[in-house]
């Protein structure tokens, strides 16, 4: 996902905070208090800690400051998937990401007529 100038600034601010002894929890709380979305916080945390976005999602979603948001969005995501996936063509990639299987097949991330992901071979 491309990084906006706004997020680049937040990443640099948080790198400094982390370098000066701030913890991952401190970063999450500060970014939340500044009004960043959960996805934006995940991007910043991933960049600052130099970890995969999926790892950052775990840190952020497990933080108590986001518990209510995660709990309130789970039922909504489940209902959206039910509506979109009536014919079994939607895959849940986790973290609220739903993708039509045809899109994944076109990107060579899923084998045709399967739900199994495989790496793209060049």
C-alpha positions as a Python dict, from the first residue, in 0.01 Angstrom:
ca = {
    (1, 'X'): (0, 0, 0),
    (2, 'X'): (148, 340, -95),
    (3, 'X'): (254, 565, 189),
    (4, 'X'): (110, 916, 188),
    (5, 'X'): (315, 1219, 294),
    (6, 'X'): (102, 1232, 610),
    (7, 'X'): (193, 873, 700),
    (8, 'X'): (559, 928, 610),
    (9, 'X'): (566, 1210, 864),
    (10, 'X'): (400, 988, 1128),
    (11, 'X'): (650, 710, 1056),
    (12, 'X'): (945, 946, 1108),
    (13, 'X'): (792, 1088, 1429),
    (14, 'X'): (731, 738, 1562),
    (15, 'X'): (1078, 615, 1465),
    (16, 'X'): (1222, 893, 1677),
    (17, 'X'): (986, 810, 1965),
    (18, 'X'): (1077, 440, 1938),
    (19, 'X'): (1450, 521, 1919),
    (20, 'X'): (1418, 732, 2234),
    (21, 'X'): (1268, 439, 2425),
    (22, 'X'): (899, 439, 2336),
    (23, 'X'): (735, 98, 2318),
    (24, 'X'): (511, -47, 2051),
    (25, 'X'): (218, 13, 2287),
    (26, 'X'): (321, 379, 2320),
    (27, 'X'): (322, 417, 1942),
    (28, 'X'): (-22, 258, 1907),
    (29, 'X'): (-171, 478, 2178),
    (30, 'X'): (-21, 802, 2043),
    (31, 'X'): (-135, 730, 1688),
    (32, 'X'): (-484, 635, 1810),
    (33, 'X'): (-504, 956, 2013),
    (34, 'X'): (-400, 1153, 1704),
    (35, 'X'): (-702, 1013, 1520),
    (36, 'X'): (-534, 769, 1281),
    (37, 'X'): (-740, 476, 1159),
    (38, 'X'): (-654, 123, 1257),
    (39, 'X'): (-514, 57, 909),
    (40, 'X'): (-296, 369, 926),
    (41, 'X'): (-166, 268, 1269),
    (42, 'X'): (-79, -76, 1130),
    (43, 'X'): (116, 83, 843),
    (44, 'X'): (314, 306, 1078),
    (45, 'X'): (387, 28, 1327),
    (46, 'X'): (500, -207, 1048),
    (47, 'X'): (737, 57, 909),
    (48, 'X'): (880, 160, 1246),
    (49, 'X'): (933, -194, 1374),
    (50, 'X'): (1037, -320, 1028),
    (51, 'X'): (788, -607, 1041),
    (52, 'X'): (533, -750, 802),
    (53, 'X'): (196, -570, 792),
    (54, 'X'): (21, -887, 914),
    (55, 'X'): (240, -888, 1225),
    (56, 'X'): (163, -522, 1285),
    (57, 'X'): (-209, -597, 1254),
    (58, 'X'): (-176, -848, 1536),
    (59, 'X'): (-1, -597, 1764),
    (60, 'X'): (-255, -326, 1690),
    (61, 'X'): (-569, -544, 1705),
    (62, 'X'): (-453, -697, 2035),
    (63, 'X'): (-399, -358, 2198),
    (64, 'X'): (-678, -276, 2447),
    (65, 'X'): (-731, 67, 2292),
    (66, 'X'): (-865, -103, 1974),
    (67, 'X'): (-1058, -390, 2141),
    (68, 'X'): (-1398, -227, 2105),
    (69, 'X'): (-1338, -140, 1740),
    (70, 'X'): (-1228, -495, 1657),
    (71, 'X'): (-1522, -651, 1844),
    (72, 'X'): (-1776, -416, 1685),
    (73, 'X'): (-1645, -470, 1332),
    (74, 'X'): (-1630, -850, 1338),
    (75, 'X'): (-2006, -903, 1305),
    (76, 'X'): (-2026, -643, 1028),
    (77, 'X'): (-1748, -812, 832),
    (78, 'X'): (-1916, -1150, 874),
    (79, 'X'): (-2245, -1012, 742),
    (80, 'X'): (-2076, -844, 445),
    (81, 'X'): (-1902, -1170, 357),
    (82, 'X'): (-2233, -1359, 376),
    (83, 'X'): (-2395, -1117, 132),
    (84, 'X'): (-2102, -1110, -111),
    (85, 'X'): (-2017, -1480, -89),
    (86, 'X'): (-2350, -1636, -180),
    (87, 'X'): (-2187, -1833, -460),
    (88, 'X'): (-1856, -1908, -284),
    (89, 'X'): (-1644, -1663, -481),
    (90, 'X'): (-1512, -1448, -196),
    (91, 'X'): (-1205, -1521, 15),
    (92, 'X'): (-1150, -1369, 358),
    (93, 'X'): (-786, -1264, 381),
    (94, 'X'): (-824, -1160, 743),
    (95, 'X'): (-811, -817, 896),
    (96, 'X'): (-1140, -726, 731),
    (97, 'X'): (-1008, -783, 377),
    (98, 'X'): (-1249, -962, 144),
    (99, 'X'): (-1143, -1038, -213),
    (100, 'X'): (-1331, -1196, -500),
    (101, 'X'): (-1152, -1517, -597),
    (102, 'X'): (-1133, -1409, -963),
    (103, 'X'): (-920, -1110, -860),
    (104, 'X'): (-684, -1339, -672),
    (105, 'X'): (-664, -1580, -966),
    (106, 'X'): (-587, -1292, -1203),
    (107, 'X'): (-307, -1185, -969),
    (108, 'X'): (-185, -1547, -964),
    (109, 'X'): (-233, -1565, -586),
    (110, 'X'): (-496, -1839, -599),
    (111, 'X'): (-520, -2136, -826),
    (112, 'X'): (-820, -2139, -1059),
    (113, 'X'): (-1131, -2294, -902),
    (114, 'X'): (-957, -2333, -566),
    (115, 'X'): (-940, -2137, -247),
    (116, 'X'): (-574, -2216, -195),
    (117, 'X'): (-315, -1943, -212),
    (118, 'X'): (19, -2007, -377),
    (119, 'X'): (317, -1779, -447),
    (120, 'X'): (336, -1606, -781),
    (121, 'X'): (604, -1772, -991),
    (122, 'X'): (789, -1555, -1241),
}
